[in-house]
Every structure is written in C-alpha cells, then in structure tokens.
Amino acid sequence: MRSHISAHAVCTAIRDDIVSGLLAPGSRLIEDILAARYGVSRVPVREALRTLQSEGFVTSRHHAGACVAELTEQEAADLLDMRALMEPLGAARAAARRTTAHLKVLRGLVRLGRERARHGHLADLRQLDGWFHETLAQAAGSPSLTALLTQLRRKIEWTYVIEPPTRVTDAWDEHGAVLDAVARGDAERARTLMAAHIERSLPVYRLRRHASSVREAKRPVNTARARA
C-alpha cells in the first residue's frame, strides 16, 4: 500500500538525492522506479519532476524522458555570478525587514560559528554557515527572493565541491559584521559587506568533475575573476 506522501516531500527527497550525487547528472528518472524508491504512487513523482524541471535540476530528453540535468562550465560559472548579485540584495532587504526572531537566530549562529572556528571544530561549520545564509534569506521578508536564494544555494552545492576554508575565523567575523549591519538597519553596508564576503569565499569552490561538466564548455569557470 502506497503512503500518502505529498508531492512537495517527494520533490525534496529527489532534489536531495540529486544534490548529494545519488542521482547522477544525465541519469534517467523513471517514474515507476522513483515511485518504488520513495514508496509513493506515480502521481506525486510526476508532479515533483515537473517542479524540479522548472528549477533546473531535471531536464527532458527526446526518447529518454526525464533526466538529471547536466550543467556546462559556463552554466556553473553563472551560478556563482548570480549568487554574487542576489545575496547582497538579500542582505540589504534583511536589514530593512528582519524581525527580532531573525536577529536572535542569526546572533546564536554567529556565536556558535565563532566558537567552533576558534576551537578548530571544522566539521560543524559548513552546516552553521548554511543555516546563517538561509536565515538571512528568510529575514529578507520576500518569499520569492528567499525561494530563489535557497534554490541557488542548493544548485551551487550540487555543482561545486566546497572545500574547508583556510580562513574560518575571518569568515565568521565577516558574518558577524553583516549581522551588525542588518541589526542596525543599514541596508547599504549590509549589501557591501555581503558582496565582499562572497568575493573572498570564491577560492573554496571547486567544480565537480562530472563527465558532463566540461561538455560544450566555451571557457573556464568565470575567467572574469580569479577563483583561487
């Protein structure tokens, strides 16, 4: 008997398996197999695949049906460029619209991040970093912008290996500076600080070397700026 799992939950499960690499780029997504995998009927799977196609994680091929998308290097570079444009906007909006609850969570994350960085507990920092950026996106007070930022971060995680940074203490000091600007309601300073933080974080991103990642590539990842 099939469980009554929503299309949203199935979509999240498939997306997570794509991002983690369990469903590799280019692999076929057959509804019957996915339905059995997640213990649901084909209906929520079909709806989930439509959503994931609209997000860019899934593509449709002639004679093959739905497949996990394959990004070229140019498309992968565009993800980082979009982040450089959108996250500073999100920080500026957060400075104008954040709530007391958002600030409380952000302060707790910065405190934990600084503590873990200071004591060399690197295993926790990636998750804390993700929570900080996600909370800041939520603080922007725009469901559409929050959804775009969240989707963009997932695509970057899917496309890039994010290496442990060598400047973890500095990175969390930068988070703290962004938070201070947001707490003061200084939108332009929050935007500027976030842009600088993103620029300094670029060396930790390494393109995953899927066979498809160089297919049809026209140039190296973002030659306009050094990545390392």
N, C-alpha and C positions, 0 to 999 in steps of 0.2 A: 504494500500500500504506500502510495506517494505521500510525503509530508506536505503540509501547506506552507511552504517557504515562499516568501514574496519574491517577485522579480528583482526588487532592489537588493535583497540579500544575495540572490544568485549572481547578480551583476557584480556586487562587491567581491564575492568569492572568486569569480572568473578573473576579475581585474587583479586581485591579489596574486593569483596564480600566474598571470601574465607578467606582472611586475617582478615577482620572485624568480621567474625563469622556468617554472614548472611547465608552463605552456610556452614553447619556444617561438621566436619570430618565424613566420612562414608556415607554422603548423596548422593543419586543418582543424576547424572547430565543428565537429559533427554533433548535431542536436541530440541524437539518441545516446551517444557516448557521454556527453556532458550531463544529460538528464540522469543517467545512471550514476555518474560520478558524484553528483550533488544530491541525489535522492529526491528528485522532483520530476514533474512532467515536462514535456517539451515546451509548453506554453510560456512559463517564466524564463526558460532558457532562450527562447526566440526573442522575447522582449528584452532580455539582458543583452543579447548580441546586437540588437538594434541600438541600444543605448551606448554600448562600447564602440560601435562603429561611428556614432556621432561624436564620440570623444577622441577618436583616432587610434584606439588600441586594437581595433579589429577592422579588417578590410574584406571586401567581397571580390572573389576572382571568378572569371568565366570558367565554367566546367568544374570548379573546385568548391564553390560556395564560400562560406565564412572562413577566414584565416586570421591568425595573429598578424598584426601589421609589421612591416619591416621598414625602418627608417633609414634614409641615406644619411651620410655625414652632414650634408647641408641642412637637412631637416633637424638632425640632432643639435647642430650649432644654433639653429633658430630657437630651440627651447631655452638655451641659456640667455640668448638675447632678449627673449620675451620675459624671462624672469627679471632681468636687469631693468626692464621698463615697468613691469607690473608690481613687483614687491615694494619698490619705493612709493608707488602710488598707494598701495595698501597701507603702508606705514603712515603716510600723510593723512589718509582717511581715518585711520585708527586714532591719531592724535585729536581729531575733531569729534569722534563719535564713541570712543571707548567708554565702558562703564566701570564702575567701582569693582565689580566682579572680575572683569577682564584684567584690570590692573593688579588685583590680588593674585590671580593665577600667574600672570607674567612675572611679578616680583618673586613669587615662590620658585618659578622655573629658573630665573636668573640666579637666585641664591643657591639652588641645588647645582646648577651648572658650574658656577664659580667654585663651589666646594669640591665637586668631583674633579674639575680640572686641576685645582690646586693640589689634590692628593693623588693625581695620576690615575683616577678611575675612568679610563677612556671608554670602557665598554658601555657605560650609561649615556655618554654624551651625545651620540647620534640621535637616540630616541628623544632626549631632552631638547635637542636642537629642533627636531621635527615638531615637537609639541609647542615650542616657543613660536615658531613661524606660523603654525596652524592657528594658535590662539590669537596672534597678531592679525591674521587674516580675518578671523571671526570678529575681532574688535573693529574692523573697518565698517561694520554696520551695513553691509551690502551683500545680501545672499548671492547675487550674481557674481560679484567680484570675489567673494570667498570661495565659491564653487570653482571659478577659473583658476585661482591661485592653488587650490587643493589639487585640482586635476593636473596643473602644470608641475607641481612638486612630485606627483606620482609618476608622470612621464619622465621626468629627469632621473628619478630613482630607477626606473625601468631601463633607461638608455645609458646611464653612466654608472661606473663604479665610483663610489665616493670614498676616497682614501682617508684614513685618520689624519687630521690636520696636525702640523708641527707647532702651531701657534694657538693651542686650545685656550690658554688663559686670555690671550689677546682677543680671541673670538668672543668669549663670554663678556669681556669688558665692553666690546662693541655692542653686544646685545643689551648690556646694561645702559649704555649711552642712548641707544634707540629708545629703550623703555623710559628713560628720564625725559626725553623729548616728548614722547607720547603722553606721559603723565602731566607734563606742563601744558599740553595742548599746542605745542609748537610744531605745526604741520611741516613747514619747510625744512626745519632742522631734522625732523624725523625722516623726511624724504632723502635729504642729503646724506645722513648717516647710514641709512639702509643701502643706498646706492654704493657708498664706499665699502661697506661690509661685503656686499655681493661681489664687487670687483676684487677685493682681497681674497675671497674664498675660491676663486676660479681654479687655482692650481690643484685643488683636491679632486677635481672632476676628471675622470679618465673614461673615454668612450669604451663601452663594452665591445669586444671584438667578435660580435656575431658575424657570420659569413656575409650577412646582408648589409652590414654597417658600412661597407665600402662600395656596395653596388650602386652604380650610377652616380657616385660622388664626383663632384666637379672641383672641389678644393678641400684642403684640410679643415679641421674644425675651427671656424672663426679666425681666419687669418688677420682680421682687423685688430685683434687683441691677443696678447700672449696668454696662453693657458697655463704655462708653467714657468 
